[in-house]
Amino acid sequence: MKYNPNLAKELNREVELKEKLEKRKKRLGELAEEAVEPTIPSISNQYSFLEGDLAEQVHDYILSNYPALPNLFYITPVKGSNPFYVIAVNDYFRANNIKIRTASQKDLEDILRNNLLQLKGHYEDTGLVLRSTEAPNEYLAKHLANQLTNPSYPLMIPLNGLTLIKDSNSPHNYSFQLTNETKLIYAPVLNSVSGKNFNETDDNGLPLLGDGTRTLYTRSDKSGLSRFYMNRGLDLGSYGEYLASSDDDDRVVLVSPEAARL
């Protein structure tokens, strides 16, 4: 896997190229269009922060389609984020049939292990932790739980498999909805005692507790719905109950799957 620091720019160039080719196809017809159509290169297992023109396009889409998104006023195309925003970014790619997604915790661990992006100094939301249908975030927790069959808690749910639905009863204006891409990961480690150390992670990017320089932070009440993220010191947090909060250090990381084509 190789890191391409210009991934966002490349994605925008390819989207623009696709639009130009569609216009050319209308003018010249299928045969003529095929004769002049250049090859659009594939993008293999590359990572990038959401930035540049692509970030502007995504942000415009979110402003138009999710105008009541929590704390959207404080989020810019390249600074700030929260779980709602990350999910909306994925909705942009789905809506435009672009095979790009936001990073899972497993992806972030791969990036960190192979030094593919400078993650230190930033926050990246990758999932939700559902521990019960009680507070904090009781309404959203119950909405998620009602979509499950006999769930075992705690569950870690990657954001890139969720979508948002408008919900006038939700304290956050939207609720989290499962899709056919949703992964439900049983994560008992997220109910362990807070402050335990680790260095290694499992196949889902969850910490394997033991000796190490990184720290896992959990909730002592083992309750409700929280955000799951990597903090600026590369530690993992699973206790944050303020799902709408955003900070200038929050970033969105993109993953382009192997052989993905726009």
N, C-alpha and C positions, 0 to 999 in steps of 0.2 A: 504494500500500500504506500502511495506516494502523496505527499502534501503539495498541493498546487496553490500558492498564495494568490493567484489571479483567478481562482475558480469563479467567484461572483461575476467578474468581468466577462469571463468566457461564457458563462451561462447567458448573460444578457446578449452577447454577440450572437449566440446560437438562436435565441428566441427571435431577435431581430431578423436574422437570416431566414428563419422559417417563415416569418410574416412576408418578407420580400418574395420568397419563392411561391407563396400562395397567390400573391397578386400577379406574378408573372404567369402562373398557371391559368388564371382567368383570362388573361390577354391572349396568350398564344395557344391555349389548348393543352391537353394532356401530353401529346406527343412532343410538341415543342418544349414544354416545360421539362420533360424527362431528359431531353437532349442537353439542356443547359444547367440542370440542377447539380451543384457541387455536392460532394460527400460531406455530411455533417459528422464530425469525429465523435466517437464514443468517449465517455468520461468514466474512468475506472477507479472505484474505491478512493475517492478524494474527499478531503475535508476542507471546510472554509468557514470563517465567520460570515454571517449575513451582513453584507456591506455593499457600497457602491450603488449603481443604478438598479440592481436587483432588489436591494433593500428598499429603495424608493418605491418600486413597483409593488412590492409586497405590502408596504405600509399603506399605500394608496388603496389597495384592495381591502385591507382591514378597516380603514377609515370608512370606506363605502359600505362594506358588508357587515361590520360589527361596530357601528358608531358608539354604542353604549358599553364597549369593552372596559372593564375596570381599569382605572388609572391610565387610559389611553392618552390622555392629555399630557402625561409626564413621560411618555415613551416616544423616542425619535426613531427614525429608520435604523440607526446604528448604535444607539445607546438606550438601555433600559429594556426590561422584559418582565413577564410573569407567566405562570402556567397557561392562562387564557391566551396570551399573545402567542406563545409557542404553538399551541394547538391551532390558532388561526393561521399561522404561517404554513402549517401542514395543509390546511384547507385550501390555501392559495395554490399550492402545487397540485393538489388533487383536482381542483376546479379547472386548471389549465393543462391537465394531463402531462405534467412534468414529473419525471421519475426521480425526484429529489425529496428528501425528508429531513427533519431535524434529528439531531444526534440522540441516541439512547445513552443510558449510563454505561452500557457495554462499549459503545463507540468512544465515549470520553476516556474510558480506561485504556482502550487501544491507542487513542491519540496520545495520551500521557505516557504510556509505556514506550511508544516509538518516537516520542518528541516531535510530533507532526504539527502541532499548533501550540502557541504560547497561552496555555490555559490559566496559569498562575496570575493572580491579580484580577480575575473576573469571576462572576457567578454564572452558572449555567443550570437552568431548570431542565430536568429530564423526565420527571415522573410525579405521580401522586401516590401517597401512602394511605390506604384505607384500612383503619384499625377497628372501627365499629361504626354504628349509625348514630352515635351521640356527638356531642360537642368535642372539639371545635368543628365548625362548618357542618352542623347537623343536617341542614337542608340538602346540601350538595352530597353529603355522605349517604343519606337515605335515597336520593335520586340514583346514585350509582349502584347502591346495594339492590335496589328494586329491579335492576337489569341483570342481576346475577342469580344463579341457582345454587343454593347451599354453599355459599362461599366460606373458605377458611381464612381467617385473619391472622396476621396482617397481609394485605396484598399490596404489591408495588405495581403500578399501572403506568407504563411508558406513555408520555404525552403524544408521541408521534402516531399512536394508534387510536387516538380519540378525536372527536369532533365536538363542536359547540352547537347548542340549540338555544334559541331565544326563549326565555322563561321569565314571565312577569312576576312570578312568585319567588324567584331566586334573589337573595340579597345582593347578588353580583350581576343581575340582569340576564345571565346565561347559565346554563347547566352543562355538565359534562355528559356526553353521549358515547356509548360504545359503538364500534364499527366492526366490520369483518376483518380489520387489521389489528384490533385490540389484543394485547397480550396481558394476561393476568398471571402475575408471578408471586407465588407464595413466598413470603420473605420474613420468617421468624426472627432473623437477625435484627430486623428493625424494631423489635420489641425487647431487645437486650438492654442491659444497663448502659445509660448514656456515658460517653467519655472513653469508651474502649478504643484501643489502638489497632491498627492493621497496616499492611502494605499490599497484600495480595487481594485479588477479587475473584469471584466465580464467573461462570459463563454468562451470567446476567448483569455483571458489573457490580454485584453486591459484595460487601467486604467479608473477608475471611479473618475473623478476629484473632489477635495474637500480638506478638511483638511487631512494632512498626512505628513510623513517624507520622502517619496520618491518623485522624480521629473520626469516629462515627458518633454523631449526636442523635439521640432518640427522644421519645416522650415518656416521662415517668407514668403518666396516666393511661398509656396504651389505648387511647381513645380517639375517635373522630377521623377527620380527613386532613392531611398535611401535605405540604409540597416536599419533593425530593430533589436535591440539588447538590452540585459541587461548589464549594465556596472558594473565595480568592486564595485561600491557603491550601487548596486541594483536598480539604477535609469534606466529608459527606454529611449533609444535614437532612434529617427526616422528621423534624419537629415543628417546622414553620407553619403556623396556623393562618398567617396573613397572606392569603393566596393572591390578593390583588396588588400587594406592594411591589414596587419597582425601584431599582437603584441604577445610577449611571454606570456602574460596573457590570450590570447584567448584560449578557450577550446571548445570541442565538447561533448555534453551530449547525452547519448543514453537512449532510452526507449524500454523496452521489454514488448509488450502488454500482456494482461491477457491470460493465457493458450497458449502463443506462444511456438512453438516447432521448433527446428532447423532441 
